[in-house]
Amino acid sequence: MAARPDSGTHRRIVGFTRREWQSTLYFLLHGLGFLASTLLITWGLFCLFFLAIGGFSFDGFIHQLNNFTTRYVAADPARTGAFLNMFAIAHMILSTAVIAFRADRILPPRDEEGASRHG
């Protein structure tokens, strides 16, 4: 669509107005931030698990990670594949639980009708 000669805030850029582009990009940025924070929280829960089985000490945590990596490297491909499947399932379960607890944060907050725009 060609650009219309009216005011700059209502110009069309590839079929969308500038305001529609801003809203779309804001929504996508918020969604990517939600997914990234969910991923980091899930990885933090895995670290908390190793910290817990290590007795909540740094030495125990490193010992458990060393034990885990030694066994993983020494495993045959079938056992490694089984571990990866178990890890993927655990990650999906934890991610689902974290998303369920953070469900109110999925969509960005909406402004009230008629609210003035600052900025």
N, C-alpha and C positions, 0 to 999 in steps of 0.2 A: 504494500500500500504506500502511496506517496504521502509525503509530509503535508499536513494542512497548514495554511498560512495564519492560523489563529494563534492564541497565546502559547508561550513556550511550555507551560505545564500540561497542556492538552495535546501537544504534538504526538503523532503516532510514530513509533519506531518499530519496524517489522511487525506491524499488526497490533502492538500494545501501546498504551499510553505510558508516559514516564512513571506515573503513579502505580500502574499495574506492574511494571518492571520492578519498581522499588518493593512493592508488596511481595512479589514472587521471590526476589532475591533475599528479602528478609526472612520469609518462610523457609527457604532452602537453607540459609545460614543457621537459623534456629534448629532445624531438623538435624543438620550435620553436627551441630554442637551437642544436641541431645544424644545422638548415636555415639559420638566420641567420648562423652562423659560416661555413658553407660558401659562402653568397652573398658575404660580406665577403672571404673568401679568394679567390674567383674574381674579384671586382672588383679586388682587390689584384694579382692576376696580370696583369690588363689594364693596370693602372698600371705595373707592372714592365716590361711589354712596351714601353710608350711611353718609359719611362725608359731602357731598353736601346737603343732605336733613336735616342734623343737623346744617346747617348754617356755615360750615367750622370751627366749634369750637369743642374742645374735649368734653365739656359738652354736646353739642347737639348731637355729634356722639354717646356717651355712652347712652344718653336718647333714641335715635332712636333704638339702639341695644336692650336696655331694653324693649322698646315697642314691637319690633319685636319678641323677645324671649318669652315675656309674652303671646302674642297672639298665638304663635306657640304651646306652651306647653298646653294652654287651648283649642286648636282646637280639633275637633273630627277627627277620622281616615280618613274620606272622604275628609275633608278640608285639612288635612295634606298631603294626597296623591295628591290633586290638586296643592298644593304649590310645592311639590317636582317635579311634571311634569313641572310646570312653571319655576322653578329654572333650571331644566335640559335643557329646551329649551333656556332659556336666556344664560346659560353657553355655549351651542353649538353655538349660534349666536355670542357671544362675542369671543369665541375661533376661529371661522371661520374668523371673522374680523381681529383679531390679526394675524392669520396665513397669511391672504391675505396681510396685511401690511408688514409682515416679510418674504415674499415669497423668497426673494433673499438670505435669511439666511438658507434655508432648507438644501441645500447641502453644504458640506464643500468646501472651495476654492480649485481649482485645480492648481497644479504647472504647469508652462509652460514646454513644451517638451524640454528636454535637460538641465533642471535646476539642478544645483548640489545640492546634499542632504547634509545638515549640521546636524550632531547629530546622 
